[in-house]
Amino acid sequence: MKALVLEEYNKLVYKDVPDPQTGAGEVLIKVKACGICGSDVHGMDGSTGRRQPPIIMGHEASGVIVGIGEGVDRWREGDRVTFDSTVYPLDDWYTLKGRYNLSEGREVVGVSPKEYKRHGAFAEYLTVPQHILYRIPDNVTFEQAAMVEPAAVAAHAVGLSGVRAGDSAAVLGSGMIGTFIVSMLKASGATPVIAVDVVDEKLRMAAKYGADVLVNSGSQSVADVIRSHTKGRGADIGFEAIGISATVNTLIDSLRKGATAVLVGNVTPVIEFPLQKVVTTEIRVQGSCAINGEYEIILDMIAGGALKVDDMISATVPLSEGAEWFRKLYHREGSLNKVILIP
């Protein structure tokens, strides 16, 4: 089969690779669409340490089942499916407690840290275990289904925050995840929802998805603007969707005493952290990791029209052109949001 392989850092090659073999409890999927995640772009240069080459990346995908492994009893060839980005064991303590995203031995599709290598969906075919599959509703396209993963990450983060109707909320980082967080906050009744970024085009997209207030951090004091819209106190809840010291510190400065800070971004493994401010203002810091069952919710929202994802798709292009589109995203050429590759 053909695949887009990260052969070495900053070198993606479209080439022939062996077809994947379907094991017990697994299905073989013919990939129809796979989105380029920001984590793939950052992983391409080795900065995250989670895409060690050679590796086939890609975890935001959809397709059709074309092969069934031994023991698969809930799926048939021809089923239209998407799948969780996390491959988790069913008998793990965390899984049994309903927190499979934290399970021991879990693996992420298209990721290769030191502990494991699991090839992903920038390829014609992919095998995954049946228990991470989700059926695509008839009125949802493959391209829309490839958007479920980032939206589910956002839904998980918002669910962890404990947001209530009427809470004020700030979202730092108006990329894909941040904009979906904005959308989920509006659906939860938060007001005002304040979006922060340094790129005006991203802020305009956040407004389209429900942001009430837009703050360009390159020209405005983020904390001052947020306080001006929250009775001088600061936001009740804040989300950081980038993962660097500067934005985490800005978020903490923008929250009221006793607020909740949800950290979603993880571009850098270590940051400087405002410990005294967090301690003396009793800010609750909540990490948010991946997804824990939100796929079906997002699929239902897309199918029912409650969540629009088409506006987020900047380009749908052949997998064979993937290396060039990775280059454009890496160098931030144009105002690209999601680029979807089609094998």
C-alpha positions in Angstrom: 0.0 0.0 0.0 1.0 3.7 -0.3 1.7 5.7 2.8 3.2 9.0 3.9 6.1 8.0 6.1 8.2 10.3 8.4 11.5 8.6 7.5 13.6 11.1 9.5 12.8 14.3 11.2 11.5 16.9 8.7 11.5 14.3 5.9 8.1 12.9 4.8 8.1 10.4 1.9 5.1 9.0 0.0 6.1 5.4 -0.7 5.1 1.8 -0.8 5.0 0.0 2.6 3.7 -3.5 3.6 0.0 -3.9 4.0 -1.0 -4.1 7.7 -2.0 -7.5 9.0 -5.4 -7.9 10.8 -5.1 -9.6 14.2 -7.7 -11.1 16.5 -10.3 -8.5 17.5 -9.1 -6.1 14.9 -10.6 -4.7 11.7 -8.9 -3.6 8.5 -10.0 -0.1 7.4 -9.6 1.5 4.0 -8.8 5.0 5.0 -11.0 7.6 3.3 -9.9 10.8 5.0 -7.2 11.8 7.6 -6.7 15.2 9.1 -3.2 16.7 9.8 -3.2 17.4 13.5 -1.1 20.2 15.0 0.7 17.5 17.1 1.7 15.8 13.9 3.2 19.1 12.6 5.1 19.7 15.8 6.1 16.0 16.0 7.6 16.1 12.5 10.7 18.0 13.6 11.3 15.9 16.8 10.5 18.7 19.2 7.8 16.7 21.1 9.7 13.4 21.1 6.5 11.6 20.3 7.0 10.9 16.6 10.3 9.1 16.4 10.9 8.0 12.8 10.3 6.0 10.9 6.6 6.3 11.6 3.3 6.7 9.7 1.5 9.5 11.5 -2.2 10.4 11.4 -4.9 9.7 14.0 -7.9 11.9 12.9 -9.4 9.6 10.4 -12.4 7.8 8.9 -12.9 5.0 6.5 -14.6 1.8 5.5 -14.1 -1.7 7.0 -12.7 -4.0 4.4 -11.5 -6.9 6.6 -12.6 -8.6 9.8 -10.2 -10.3 12.2 -11.0 -13.4 14.3 -13.4 -12.7 17.2 -14.9 -9.5 15.7 -18.6 -9.8 16.2 -20.1 -6.2 16.1 -18.8 -5.0 12.7 -19.1 -6.0 9.1 -17.3 -5.2 5.9 -18.7 -2.1 4.4 -19.4 -0.3 7.7 -18.5 3.4 7.6 -16.4 4.1 10.8 -14.2 6.4 12.6 -12.1 5.5 15.7 -10.7 6.8 18.9 -7.1 8.0 18.7 -6.3 6.0 21.9 -5.9 2.3 21.8 -6.5 1.2 25.4 -6.6 -2.2 27.2 -10.1 -3.3 28.2 -8.9 -5.0 31.5 -6.9 -2.1 32.9 -7.8 -0.6 36.3 -8.3 2.9 34.8 -10.4 1.6 32.0 -12.6 -0.3 34.4 -13.0 2.9 36.4 -14.3 4.7 33.2 -11.0 6.5 32.5 -9.6 4.7 29.6 -7.6 7.8 28.4 -5.4 7.3 31.5 -5.0 3.5 31.2 -1.7 1.8 31.6 -0.2 0.6 28.4 -2.4 2.8 26.2 -1.1 3.7 22.8 -1.9 6.6 20.5 -2.5 5.9 16.8 0.3 7.3 14.6 2.6 8.0 17.6 6.0 6.5 18.4 7.6 7.7 21.7 10.3 5.5 23.3 7.8 3.0 24.7 6.0 1.9 21.5 5.4 2.5 17.8 1.9 2.4 16.4 1.5 3.4 12.7 -1.3 5.7 11.8 -3.7 6.6 9.1 -1.7 8.6 6.6 -1.9 5.4 4.5 -4.3 3.5 2.3 -5.1 0.9 5.1 -5.0 0.7 8.9 -5.9 -1.9 11.5 -7.4 -1.0 14.8 -9.2 -3.0 17.5 -12.9 -3.2 17.3 -13.5 -1.6 20.7 -12.3 1.8 19.6 -14.6 2.0 16.6 -17.6 4.3 16.1 -20.2 4.1 13.4 -20.5 7.2 11.1 -24.1 8.4 10.7 -25.4 8.3 7.2 -25.6 12.1 6.8 -22.0 12.7 8.0 -19.2 12.6 5.3 -15.8 11.0 5.7 -14.2 14.4 5.8 -16.5 15.5 8.6 -15.9 12.3 10.5 -12.2 13.0 10.3 -12.9 16.2 12.4 -14.4 14.3 15.3 -11.2 13.6 17.1 -10.2 17.3 17.7 -13.8 18.2 18.6 -13.9 15.3 21.1 -10.7 16.5 22.7 -12.4 19.9 23.2 -15.5 18.3 24.6 -13.5 16.3 27.1 -11.7 19.4 28.3 -15.0 21.3 28.7 -16.6 18.4 30.5 -13.7 18.3 33.0 -14.0 22.0 33.7 -17.3 21.8 35.5 -18.6 24.8 33.5 -22.1 25.9 34.4 -24.5 28.2 32.6 -23.5 31.8 33.1 -19.9 31.1 33.9 -17.4 33.4 32.2 -14.7 31.5 30.3 -11.4 32.4 28.6 -9.8 30.3 25.9 -6.1 31.0 25.1 -5.2 29.6 21.7 -7.7 29.8 18.9 -6.4 27.0 16.8 -8.5 23.9 16.1 -8.9 22.6 19.6 -9.3 26.1 21.1 -12.1 27.0 18.6 -13.9 23.8 19.3 -13.6 24.5 23.1 -15.3 27.9 22.3 -18.1 26.1 20.6 -18.6 23.6 23.4 -18.6 26.4 26.0 -21.3 28.2 24.2 -23.4 25.0 24.0 -22.9 24.7 27.8 -24.3 28.2 28.4 -21.0 30.0 29.3 -21.0 33.8 28.9 -19.0 35.7 28.0 -16.7 33.3 26.1 -13.4 35.1 25.5 -11.1 33.9 22.7 -7.4 34.9 22.8 -4.8 34.5 20.0 -2.1 36.5 18.2 -3.6 35.8 14.8 -6.6 37.8 13.7 -7.8 35.2 11.2 -8.0 32.6 14.0 -9.9 35.0 16.2 -12.4 35.6 13.4 -12.9 31.8 13.2 -13.4 31.7 17.0 -16.1 34.4 16.6 -17.8 32.3 14.0 -18.0 29.4 16.5 -19.4 31.6 19.2 -16.8 33.7 20.9 -18.3 36.8 22.5 -15.0 38.7 23.0 -11.9 38.6 20.9 -8.4 39.5 22.3 -5.3 39.8 20.2 -2.5 39.1 22.6 0.0 40.8 20.4 -1.6 44.2 20.8 -3.8 44.0 23.9 -3.3 43.2 27.6 -5.1 39.9 27.9 -5.7 40.0 31.6 -6.9 43.6 31.5 -9.4 42.9 28.7 -10.7 39.7 30.4 -11.2 41.6 33.7 -13.1 44.3 31.9 -15.6 41.8 30.7 -15.8 39.9 34.1 -16.7 42.7 36.6 -13.1 43.2 37.3 -12.5 39.8 38.9 -11.2 37.6 36.0 -12.7 34.6 34.3 -14.4 31.8 36.2 -12.9 29.2 34.0 -9.9 29.3 31.6 -8.5 26.9 29.0 -4.9 26.9 27.7 -4.8 25.2 24.3 -1.2 25.7 23.3 1.2 24.4 25.9 3.9 27.0 26.5 5.0 29.0 29.6 3.9 32.4 28.4 0.2 31.4 27.7 -0.1 29.3 30.8 1.1 32.3 32.9 -1.2 34.7 31.0 -4.1 32.4 31.7 -3.4 32.2 35.4 -3.2 36.0 35.5 -6.6 36.3 33.8 -8.6 34.2 36.2 -10.5 35.2 39.4 -9.6 33.8 42.8 -10.9 30.3 43.2 -11.2 29.8 39.4 -10.4 26.7 37.4 -7.6 26.5 34.8 -7.8 23.6 32.3 -4.5 22.8 30.6 -5.1 21.1 27.2 -2.0 22.1 25.1 1.2 20.1 25.5 3.6 21.4 22.8 6.4 21.6 25.4 7.0 18.9 28.1 8.1 21.4 30.8 6.9 25.0 31.5 7.5 27.7 34.1 4.6 27.7 36.4 3.3 30.5 38.7 3.1 28.4 41.8 2.6 31.2 44.4 -0.2 32.8 42.4 -2.0 29.5 42.1 -1.6 28.7 45.7 -2.5 32.1 47.2 -5.6 32.5 45.0 -6.7 28.9 45.3 -6.9 28.3 41.6 -7.7 24.7 40.7 -5.5 23.4 37.9 -7.0 20.6 35.8 -5.1 18.7 33.1 -7.1 17.3 30.2 -5.8 14.3 28.3 -7.2 13.2 24.9 -10.7 11.7 24.9 -12.8 9.6 27.2 -15.9 8.5 25.4 -16.9 11.8 23.7 -16.8 10.5 20.1 -20.4 9.5 20.0 -21.5 12.9 21.4 -19.6 14.7 18.7 -20.9 12.5 15.9 -24.4 13.1 17.1 -23.8 16.8 17.2 -22.5 16.9 13.7 -25.3 14.7 12.4 -27.9 16.9 14.1 -26.4 20.2 12.9 -25.4 21.3 16.4 -21.8 21.4 15.5 -20.5 22.7 12.2 -17.1 21.5 11.1 -16.9 22.2 7.4 -15.8 25.8 8.0 -12.7 24.5 9.7 -11.5 22.5 6.7 -9.1 24.6 4.7 -8.1 22.0 2.1 -8.8 18.4 1.1 -5.9 17.1 -0.9 -4.4 13.7 -2.1 -2.2 11.9 0.4 0.5 12.0 -2.3 0.8 15.7 -1.8 0.9 15.4 2.0 4.6 16.4 2.4 4.0 19.8 0.8 1.0 20.5 2.9 2.9 19.6 6.0 5.5 22.1 4.9 2.9 24.8 4.5 1.5 24.1 8.0 4.9 24.0 9.6 5.9 27.3 8.1 2.4 28.8 8.7 1.9 29.7 5.1 -1.5 31.3 4.6 -4.4 31.0 7.1 -4.8 27.2 7.1 -6.9 25.4 9.6 -7.5 21.7 9.0 -5.9 20.0 6.0 -7.4 16.6 5.2 -5.4 14.1 3.2 -7.2 11.6 1.0 -5.4 8.3 0.2 
